[in-house]
Amino acid sequence: MKRGFTLVELLTVIAIIAILAAIIFPVAGTVRENARKSRCISNLNQIFIALQAYKDDYRAYPPVLGAYAVDANGVPTCNASQALPFNLAPKPLGNYLKNDEVFYCPNNPIDDKRLITQAVYPQGHALAGQPVRLQAGNPNSPIVCFYRYDSYSIGRIGRSSTYELHYTLFWSNQQLNARENQLNGGTTSYSVGYFDSPVGPKATDNPRQLGYRNPDTTAVVTWCSYHRSYPGSGSVPSRDKSDIVLFLTGNVKVMDSYEMFQSPYTIRP
């Protein structure tokens, strides 16, 4: 006589499966996220090598990491119908990288190379909240747009539609230099910075900026903010080590997202 499963046995099996699923699914999610972070780190390592090759050739770092949105004539534009897709836009590092996918973080929800956006300077920048212009600090200079596909030139702020600049040659003013002095334990005496009037290089400025001829190697090059988590519906990230930061030392490190959100360019490797 064949005997089937009892209701108790079926419920026991279902409970065991549910427990195993509760254990396995979060682990699988963590593994996938770690794989995406590894790819992001690899991208930034390749970008650093390209940047150094560019610096060796031109004795300066490029004004833009990926590309400005441009039309068919190579003129910067914020007109989405006129802008070339990212893969056709001229890039300073184009001759030093194998492909455009190096600029794409797998966590970036936008993989359309045609979408463009304006961006603002981030917190911790002397021009925080202002739109990015072709000539930084000049209110008469045209606003430039970036490709949303490019995950390392810019990053989306929280869940909003606003993007912030990450790669920049200069970011200092007197207030930020005072913060630098504090972080250096009073061993430095940086004073008036690049964006203090008149805008431009100054002998009292700190060297942790890519625009100077021989910037301090602790300078932040750029960072990826697409691995952050946000509590509730806010735009301020959680205090997790999720931001992937490229320093001029060549090191790529995972840093605290909240600190990067508050003052990215004063972060040390």
N, C-alpha and C positions, 0 to 999 in steps of 0.2 A: 504493500500500500504506500503510494507516494505521499510525502508530507510536505506542505508548503511552508512559507515563512509566516510566523505569527506577527501580529501587529506590533508587539513589543520589539521583536527582532528588526522589523523594517524601520521603526522609529530610531532604534539604536544605530543602525547603519547610516540613516540620514543624518543623525546628530554627529557621528564620526566624520562624515564627509564635510559637513558644515564647519566643524572645528578645523579640519585640515585646510579647507579653502580659506578660512580666516587667517591661518598662519602663512600659507603659500602666497596668496595674492599680494599682501604688502611687501613680502620679500622680493617677489618678481618685479613689483613696481620700483623698488629700491635699486635692483640690478639694472633695470632699463634706464633709470635716471643716472646712475653711475656711468653707464655706457655713453649716454649723451654728454655728460660732463667730460668724459675722456676725449670725445671727439672735439668738444669745444676747446679743451686745453691744447689738443693737437693743432687746431686751426690757429690759435694764438701763437704757438711756437713757430709755425710757418710764416705768419705775418711778421714776427720779430726778425726772423732771418732776412725776409724781404726788405724790411725797414733798414736794417743795418747795411744791406747791399746798396740800397738807394742812398743812404747817408754817405757811404764811401764814394759813390759816384758824383753826388751833387754837393757834398759837404754841408748838408742841412736835411732836416726831416721834411716830408711833404706837407702841404697845407691841409690835405684831406686824406683820411686813411683809405676809404673805399673810393667813392666818387660823388661829385655833385651831380644832381639831375641836370642834364643838358639836352638841348634840341639837336637837330640834325647838323647844325653848323658849329656845334661844340660850345654854344652860349648857355650859361646857367639859366634854368627856367623853373618856374613853379607851376607851369601849365601842364597838367597831366596828359592832355591830348597831344602835346608837342614833345614831351620828354622821351628820349630813347630808353629802351629797357636797360636794366643794370648791366647785362652782359655785353651791351654795345657801347656803353658810356666809357669814355677814356678814364683810365685809372693810373695814378702815379706809380703804383706797385704792379701794374699789369704785366710788365716784362720780367718780373721777378717771381711770379707765382704761376703754378701750373693751370689753375682754373678758378672761376669765380665762386665756386662752392666753399672755398676757404673762408669767405666772409659770412657764411650762413650758419647760425646756431640751430641745431635740431629742435630746440625748444621754442624757437621763434614761430609764432602761429602764421606768419605771413611768408609764403614762399613764392609769391607772384613778383617777378622781377620788374614789373611795369609800375607798381604802386609807389608813389612818392609822397613826401610829407615835409612840412617845415619842422624845425626843432628849436628848442630853447636851451640856453646855457643852464647847467644843473646847479643845485645847491652846492656851496663850496667853491663857486666860481665868482669872480668879481662882477660878472655881468649876469648873475643868476636870474632866470625868468625872462630875460630879453631874447628876442629871436636871433638866431645865428645869421650873421651877415658875411658877405664875401670878404670884407675888410673888418675884422673884429674891432669893436670900439668906435667905429665911424657910423653915426646914425644916418648918414646920407648914402652909405654903401647899400647895394641891393641885397635883399634877403635871399638866401640860398635854400634849396630843398635837397633832401636826401632820399635814398631808396630804402623803403621799409624792410626790404630783404636783407640789407646790410646790417648785421647784428652787432657790429663792433664799432662802427662810427657813431651810431645812435642807439638808444634803447627806449622802449615804451615805459612811461611812468605809471606804475600800478596797472589798473584795469581801464585807465582812461584812454582817450585818443591822442593824448599829448606825448611827444617824444622829446628826449633830452640828448644833448651832445655829450659824447664820451671822449673822443680824441680831440685834443686841442693843443696848440703850440704854447699859448700863454693863458694864465688864469689868475694871476696875483693882483692884489692891491695891498694897501698898508695894513688893513685889518687882518687879512689872511696871512700876511708876513708876520704879524704879531703872534698869530697862532703857531706858525712855524717855529718862531723863537721859543715859544713855550714848550713845544714838543721836543725841541733840541736841548731842553734843560737850561736855557739861557746862555748856551755856548755860541749862539749866533746873534747878530744884531741887524737883521734885515729890516728895512724901513719902507720907504715909498716903493710901490710895486708897478708893474707894467701898465695897469689900467688906471693908475692915478694920473691926474692931469699934469703935464701933457702925456697922452698915451704913447707908450714906446719903451724900449729897453732902458734900464736905469742901473747905475752902479750899486745902489742900495738894495736891489731886488735879489730874491733868492734864486739859486741855480737849478732848482728842481722843476724846470720847465723845458719842454722839448725845443722851444724856439731859440734858445741860446746856443752858441757855437759848441760848447762842451757841457751839456747839462749833466747834473748829478745823476749817477746811475740808479739812485733810489726813486727817480721820478716815475709816476704812473703814466703808462702809455695809453691804455684803454682798459675797459672791463666789459664783461657780459653780465647783464642783469636778468636774463631770461630763465634763470634757475631759482629765482626768489619765490618766497611764499608770502602772502598778504593776509593778515587777520581780518575776517569779516569782509566788508566792501571798501576798506580803506586803501589809500595809496602809499602808506608808509610800510615798508617791508618788516617782516619779523626779524628778531635777532637770531638769525641762523647764519652759519658759514656757507653761503650759497653763491656769492658773487665771485666770478673767476676773473682775476686781475693780472694783467701783463705789466711787469715793471721793466725799466730800462736795463736792469741787470740781466734780463733775459729770463728771469724766473716767472713762472705762472703759478699763482697761489690762489687758494680759495679763502676769501676773506668775509668778515661779518657784513651782511647785507645792509643792516641798519646804519653802520658806520660809513659804508660806502655811499649810502643815500644822503647822509648828512654832510659829509665833507670828503669827497672821493680823492681829491688831489693831495691831501695831507697824509694819506695812508702810507705806511712804510712797509717794505717787503719783509 
